[in-house]
Amino acid sequence: DSRRFEGIDADFKELANAVQQTPNVVEATNKVGLFADLLDILSNGTNPQQVEKHLSKLFDNMAKMQFDADEEERPAQSAVGVFSREEEYVPFSQPCEYTGQVALTCTQIWWTSDVGMAFSRLEEGYDNAMKEFHRKQ
């Protein structure tokens, strides 16, 4: 897991540096080969099947979601369960509306946790904790 994190962290830093060099958000997020997850989640918030592909980046071992079907047997907006990579199925106790909100909430929890860790490191005497956190962001 630590090697995987280091790879993701390096990719993120490379992406952040590239975006910083391009102040126009439309240009920065529409470069060839760049897939801006957060923008995709935001722009597809009403299409949970499109948001689903990002949830595995937030939840370990999550492969896909099971959605209710509408009258025409097409996937509906509500998720009713989740599949692991081993095809293990876990039903939700109630349907989940707004799967995009789930993803965004998780990213905010992650960010809040990182901020808390930076403050803890600062209290422990690590004077550069906030500067390093800022650089990471």
C-alpha positions as CSV (number, residue, x, y, z in Angstrom):
1,D,0.0,0.0,0.0
2,S,2.8,2.4,0.8
3,R,4.3,1.9,-2.7
4,R,0.9,2.5,-4.3
5,F,0.5,5.7,-2.2
6,E,3.9,6.9,-3.2
7,G,3.0,6.4,-6.9
8,I,-0.3,8.2,-6.5
9,D,1.4,11.0,-4.5
10,A,4.1,11.5,-7.2
11,D,1.4,11.5,-9.9
12,F,-0.6,14.1,-8.0
13,K,2.4,16.3,-7.4
14,E,3.3,16.2,-11.1
15,L,-0.3,17.0,-12.0
16,A,-0.5,19.8,-9.5
17,N,2.7,21.4,-10.9
18,A,1.4,21.1,-14.5
19,V,-1.9,22.7,-13.5
20,Q,-0.1,25.5,-11.7
21,Q,1.7,26.4,-14.9
22,T,-1.6,26.8,-16.7
23,P,-3.7,29.4,-14.9
24,N,-6.8,29.0,-17.2
25,V,-8.9,26.2,-15.6
26,V,-10.5,25.1,-18.9
27,E,-7.0,24.7,-20.5
28,A,-5.6,23.0,-17.4
29,T,-8.3,20.4,-17.1
30,N,-8.7,19.6,-20.8
31,K,-5.1,18.6,-21.6
32,V,-4.6,15.3,-23.5
33,G,-4.3,12.3,-21.2
34,L,-5.5,14.3,-18.2
35,F,-8.5,13.0,-16.4
36,A,-9.7,15.5,-13.7
37,D,-11.6,13.3,-11.3
38,L,-13.1,16.0,-9.1
39,L,-14.4,17.9,-12.2
40,D,-15.8,14.7,-13.6
41,I,-17.6,13.9,-10.3
42,L,-19.0,17.4,-10.1
43,S,-20.2,17.5,-13.7
44,N,-21.8,14.1,-13.5
45,G,-23.4,14.4,-10.1
46,T,-26.8,13.5,-11.5
47,N,-25.4,10.5,-13.3
48,P,-24.3,8.0,-10.7
49,Q,-23.1,5.4,-13.2
50,Q,-20.5,7.9,-14.3
51,V,-19.4,8.8,-10.8
52,E,-19.2,5.1,-9.8
53,K,-15.8,4.7,-11.5
54,H,-14.2,7.2,-9.1
55,L,-15.5,5.6,-5.9
56,S,-12.9,2.8,-6.0
57,K,-10.3,5.5,-5.6
58,L,-11.9,6.5,-2.3
59,F,-12.9,3.1,-0.9
60,D,-10.6,0.1,-0.8
61,N,-11.6,-3.0,-2.8
62,M,-14.8,-1.4,-4.2
63,A,-15.3,-2.6,-7.8
64,K,-18.8,-1.4,-8.7
65,M,-22.2,-0.5,-7.4
66,Q,-25.6,-2.2,-7.9
67,F,-28.3,0.3,-9.0
68,D,-32.1,0.0,-8.9
69,A,-33.7,-0.4,-12.3
70,D,-36.4,1.9,-13.6
71,E,-39.6,0.8,-15.4
72,E,-37.7,0.1,-18.6
73,E,-35.0,-1.9,-16.7
74,R,-32.3,0.8,-17.1
75,P,-30.1,1.6,-14.1
76,A,-31.8,4.2,-11.9
77,Q,-30.3,6.9,-9.7
78,S,-30.3,4.9,-6.5
79,A,-27.5,2.5,-5.6
80,V,-28.7,-0.5,-3.6
81,G,-25.4,-2.2,-2.9
82,V,-21.7,-2.6,-3.7
83,F,-19.5,-5.3,-5.2
84,S,-15.9,-6.0,-4.2
85,R,-13.2,-6.9,-6.6
86,E,-13.8,-10.5,-5.6
87,E,-17.4,-10.1,-6.7
88,E,-18.6,-10.2,-3.1
89,Y,-21.9,-8.2,-2.8
90,V,-22.9,-6.1,0.2
91,P,-26.4,-4.7,0.1
92,F,-27.1,-1.2,1.5
93,S,-29.7,-1.0,4.3
94,Q,-31.5,1.6,2.2
95,P,-30.9,3.0,-1.3
96,C,-28.2,5.6,-1.6
97,E,-29.2,8.8,-3.3
98,Y,-26.6,11.3,-4.7
99,T,-23.6,9.0,-5.1
100,G,-21.6,12.1,-6.3
101,Q,-22.2,13.6,-2.9
102,V,-20.7,10.5,-1.3
103,A,-17.5,10.9,-3.3
104,L,-17.3,14.6,-2.5
105,T,-17.9,14.0,1.2
106,C,-15.2,11.4,1.3
107,T,-12.7,13.8,-0.3
108,Q,-13.6,16.4,2.3
109,I,-13.2,13.9,5.2
110,W,-9.8,13.0,3.8
111,W,-8.7,16.6,3.5
112,T,-9.9,17.3,7.0
113,S,-7.9,14.4,8.3
114,D,-4.8,15.7,6.6
115,V,-5.3,19.1,8.1
116,G,-5.7,17.6,11.5
117,M,-2.4,15.6,11.1
118,A,-0.6,18.8,10.0
119,F,-1.8,20.6,13.1
120,S,-0.7,17.6,15.3
121,R,2.7,17.7,13.7
122,L,2.9,21.4,14.3
123,E,2.0,20.9,18.0
124,E,4.8,18.2,18.2
125,G,7.3,20.8,17.2
126,Y,7.6,20.2,13.5
127,D,7.7,23.9,12.5
128,N,7.3,23.2,8.7
129,A,4.2,21.1,9.0
130,M,1.8,23.7,7.6
131,K,4.2,24.7,4.9
132,E,4.5,21.1,3.8
133,F,0.8,20.6,3.9
134,H,0.3,23.7,1.8
135,R,2.8,22.4,-0.7
136,K,1.0,19.1,-0.8
137,Q,-2.2,20.9,-1.6
